[in-house]
Amino acid sequence: MNLADAATIARTPLAIALTIAIAVIYPLIGWYRFRRLEARPDPVPRGVKLRLYLSVVVSQWTLVGLVALLLARHEWGLAALGQGGGISTVRTALVAVALLAGFAFLSRFTLAQLAQAGAGDLPTHVRKAGRILPRDRVERAGFVPVAVTAGVCEEILYRGWVPWAIAGWTGSLAIGYVAAALIFGAGHAYQGRNGVVLTALLGGILGGVVAWTGSLLPGQVLHLAVDLVNGVAVGATLARGAGPATAPTPVSDPDPI
């Protein structure tokens, strides 16, 4: 897809409505739901978490389905947004491996400290997100589809559709990636300032990866790994209660919502 194609699609009423739904309405719904959960005593009941997990999976795949249908109306597919091998399959694979290797290296230290930490040692924004993270086997089983969904769908929505939609209006894909990163960060406002900043930075990095490789796949693989590993580890830390060690901030935002 080029900028002319993006402009043709992005300026249609359906595309405008979909972009508003993805960039504004969906994050606001997530913020509202989390604020309601904050009013509940900790820990959040298992049934409430599992229903939330299901709603995340259904809503994000629904949004991706709507994006695919809209593109199909213009004879495009998700490949136009980068869902594929990109500019070079070799480059895409190497970048994906490098990102995973870097995450694995950093996670060795983070997970080692989290294993000795308690809830009170975690940064405030991590504790806030941690209210909805899994704390037992049943919740972890329900969380896996959420991590997979977030890894795949959020990259399609916030590194694929939103940048191109904004580029269709501004004429600049760079502006699209920057704006999408800011939107992605703002969608985590319930975590406080640090959560917004860290998530926006991650969004900017992943946008740069897409711009360089032409593929969403490296970001999807990393996003899935970050959410799954950090989500389970932080949830386990919170389940243990207070501990003696001082835990670092996880490699990135552990919350997929």
N, C-alpha and C positions, 0 to 999 in steps of 0.2 A: 504494500500500500504506500502511495506517495501522499504529499500534502494536498494535492488537488483532490484525490479520492477521499481523503479524510475530511476535507471541507465539504464535499458533496454529501457525505453521510452525516457528519456531525451537526449540520444545520437543519436537518429534518426535525419535525416536531417530536417524532418517536425517539430519536437519538437524544434530543435535548432533555426529554422527560427521563430517559434511562440514565443519562449522566447525572442529573439532579438526584435521582433515586440512589445511585451508587455513591456519589460524592457528598451528599448532604443528608438525605433522609435515613439511609441505612445506618450511618454512624450515629445519628441522633437517637435512633431507636436503641442501638447498643448502649449508648450513654444512659438513656432512661432506664433500661432494664437493669444495668449495673447499679444505678442509684437506688433502685428498689431493693436489690440484693443487699446493699450496704446496710439497710435498715434491719436486716435479719441478724440474729445472733450468729456468731462464728462457732463451729463450722456450719456452712450452708448445708441443709439436708441433701442427702444423696439424690432423692427424687427430683428436687429442684435443679440440681446440677445436670442430671441426665436429660431432663426436658430442655434445658438451655442448650446442651450439646446438640441435641436433635434439631432444635430450631436453627442453630448456626449452620449445620450441614445442609438442611433443606433450603434455607434462605440464600446461602452463597451459591449453591449449585443452580438455584432458580435464576439468580441474577446472571450467572455465566450462560445459562440456557437462553435467556433473553438477548444477551449480547450476540450469541451465535445466530439466533433467528434474525436479528436485525442485520447482521452482516450478510446473511444468506439472501436477504431481500435485495441486496446490492451485488449479488454474485461473488461474495467474498466468504472466507471461512476464518476460523480462529488462527490459522497459519498467518493471516495478514497482520495479526498483532504480535507474532513471534512464537506461536505455539508450534515449534518444530526445530529443525537443526540450525536455523539461522544462516548467517553469511557463510560459515564454514562449520561443518559437523565436527571436524577435528578441533577447531578453536573452541566450540561450544563444550565439547567433552572435556578438554583440558581445563577450561575455566571452572566447570562444575567440579572436577576432581580437586582443583586447587582450593576452591571455596570450602569444600568438605574437609580437606586436609587441614586448612587453617582453623576451621571450627573445631575439629577434633583435637588439635593441639591446644587451643585455648580452653576447651572444655575439660581437659585433664586436670588443670589447676582449679577451675571453677567447681567442678563436681567433687574434687577431693575436699575442698573447704566447705561446700554445702553439706557433705556427709557428716561433718563435725559441728555444724551450725544449728542454731535454733531459730524460731520465728522472729525473736527480737533482734537478731543480728542482720536481718535482711533489710535492704533499702526500702523506704516507705512505698515507692511506686510498685516494687515487686510484691510487697505484702498486700497491697490493694488488689493487684491483679490475681494474687494467689488465692483469694477467696473463692474463685471459681475453678481452680485447678484441682486435679484428682488427688485424693488422699488414701485410697484403698484400691484393691484389685478391680472391683466392679467399676469404680469411677475411671480407673486407668483404661479399662477395656472400652468404655464409652468415649474416652478422650482421644483415642487413636484416630477414629474417623474425623474428628475435629481438626487434628493436626494435619492430616492428609488433605482435608478440604481447604483449610487455610493456606497450606503451601501451594496448592494448585490454583484455587479460585482467586485468592487475593492478588496473586501475581497477574493473572489474566485481567482482573478488574482494575488494579491500581498501577501496574506497570505495563499493561496492554491497552485496555480500552480508554481509561481516563486520560493518559498522556496524548493519545491520538485524537481524542475528542477535543481536548483543549487546543492541540496543535491545529485542528481544523478551523478553529476560530481565530487563533493568534498568528498562524503561519509559521510557528516555530515549535519543533519537537522538543528542543531544549527547555523552552518555557513549560511545555506540557509535562516533562519529567519532573521539573522543580515543583510545579504546582501540585502534581500528583503526590509527591513526597510530603508536601505540607499538609495536604488533605489526609493522607495516611496517618501522619502524626497527630493531627487534630482529632482523628477518629479514636484516639486513645487518651482523650482528655480526662477521662475518669481516673487515670493513673497519676494525675498531677503533672507538674511541669517537666520533671525528669523523664517520665514515661513518654510524653509528647516529643521531647527533643530527641531522645534515643531512637524512638520509632521513626521519626522523620529522617534522621540520619541514615538509618538502615534502608528506608525507602529510597533515599537519594543514591546510596551505594548500589542498590539493586537496579535502580533505573539506569545508572551508568553501565552496569553489566549488560543490560538489555541493549542499550545503545551501541555498545562495542561488539557484541556477539550477534545481535539481531534475533536473539532467542530468549524466551522466558524460562527455558528448562534449567539453567544453572541456578537462577533465583528460586525456582520452585523447589529444587532439591535442597538448597540451603534453608529456605524458609520452613520446609517440613521438618528438617533435622533440628533446627533451633526450637521450634514450638514443641516438638515431641520430647526432646532431651531435657530442655530447660523446664518445660511444663511439668513433667513427671518428677524431676529432681526438686524443684521448688515446692511442689505439692507434698512430697515426702518430708521435706524440711519442716514445713508448717505442721504436718501431722505429728511430728515428734515433740512439738512444743518448744519452749525456751531451751537454748543450749549455750555452752560457754564460749564458742568460737565466734570470730567476726567473719561473716561471709561476704564475698565480693558480689558486685552486681553481675548477674548472668551475662553471657556473651551478648545477648540481645533480649528484646522483649519476649517473655515466655507466654504471653497471652495472645491467642489467635483471634480474638474477637474484635 
